[in-house]
Amino acid sequence: MMLPREHGAWAMLIMPLILGSLLSGFTVGHALLFLGTVSLYLSIYPLTRIVKGERKNGDLYYRWFFIYLVFSIFFVVPLVWTHPWLMTLGIVLLPVVAVNIVNAKRNNERSLLNDFVAIIGMSIGGVAGVYINSAHEPNFQLMLYVWLLSVIYFMTSTFHVKTLIREKGNTKFKFISRMYHAVIIIFTALTLPYHWFLAFIPAIIKGLLPSKPQRPLVIGLVELAHAMIFVILIVYLYYR
């Protein structure tokens, strides 16, 4: 089985889906959405390897691309049939996938711009999660909030992780990252309801305090844990 190893990407994929389903009320449709989204994400991993022209394991990449694609179609088609507006979200995602493929071709997948585009795209999963349980009377305000929460949080996480790995010795980037963290807590306090800004505090503290060098695996697991804490706090503040 071919699986991407990026823990941060998994968090970016799953967290918006969970957030959207928990804030709108979980249904069977959310299970289909989760399985379909994960299958589609998994299909992109071998596709990028094919686009990069990696000859080693080439047949394996093609095989798993089609396997994951078939699974995604199997899970997504029933949802689109009962919730046609999901097609709109799919169309919005096409440029995101295109940017990812182009950057893969250029070996530029880990650029900050590519990360931000991926975050914007993956956060749409939260919009779909809300829509599935409010299709007859779409709660567009909650959709926007879930998308915005996901985008802001994972941009915060991305800045922090890059200061620890890719931009470890870049003092200018560290300054920009800390400025972003400081501005975000003010921005969320002024714009978001339900005191949701409080959910950002653990991540803000993590981003502002000096960090010791860690292995990428440890960094990824810490970010995954923080994403779980963020979801728990958002849901608690919404329903309290």
JOPE-V59498 format. One record per pair of residues at least 12 apart in sequence whose ideal C-beta (glycine too) atoms are under 7 Angstrom apart, sorted by the first residue. I is the first residue (numbers start at 1). J is the second residue. Records with the same first field share a line. If there is no record, write none. Layout:
# JOPE-V59498
I = J, J
This chain:
# JOPE-V59498
2 = 45, 46, 60, 64
4 = 45
7 = 220, 221, 223, 224
8 = 157, 161, 220, 223
11 = 223, 224, 227
12 = 118, 119, 122, 154
13 = 37, 38, 41, 122, 125
15 = 150, 227, 231
16 = 122, 123, 125, 126, 129, 146, 150
17 = 33, 34, 37, 125, 126, 129
18 = 231
19 = 126, 129, 146, 149, 150, 231, 234
20 = 125, 126, 127, 128, 129, 130, 146
21 = 129
22 = 235
23 = 130, 142, 146, 235, 238
24 = 129, 130, 133, 134, 139, 142
25 = 133
27 = 132, 133
29 = 79, 132
30 = 129, 132
32 = 75, 78, 79
33 = 79, 128, 129, 132
35 = 75
36 = 72, 75, 76, 79
37 = 125
39 = 68, 71, 72, 75
40 = 72
42 = 68
43 = 65, 68, 69, 72
44 = 97, 100
46 = 61, 64, 65
47 = 65, 101
48 = 100, 101, 104
49 = 61
50 = 62, 65
51 = 101, 104, 105
52 = 104, 105
83 = 131, 132, 135
85 = 131
86 = 128
89 = 124, 127, 128
92 = 124
93 = 121, 124
96 = 117, 118, 120, 121
99 = 114, 117
100 = 114, 118
110 = 166
112 = 162
115 = 158
116 = 155
119 = 151, 154, 155, 158
120 = 151
123 = 147, 150, 151
124 = 147
126 = 146, 147, 150
127 = 143, 146, 147
130 = 142, 143, 146
131 = 143
149 = 196, 234
152 = 184, 188
153 = 200, 203, 230
156 = 180, 181, 184, 203, 207
157 = 203, 223
159 = 177, 180, 207
160 = 177, 206, 207
161 = 219, 223
163 = 177
164 = 211, 214, 219
165 = 216, 219
177 = 207
178 = 207, 208
181 = 204, 207, 208
184 = 200, 204
185 = 197, 200, 204
188 = 200
194 = 237, 238
195 = 237
196 = 234, 237
198 = 233, 237
199 = 230, 233, 234, 237
202 = 226, 229
203 = 226, 230
206 = 226
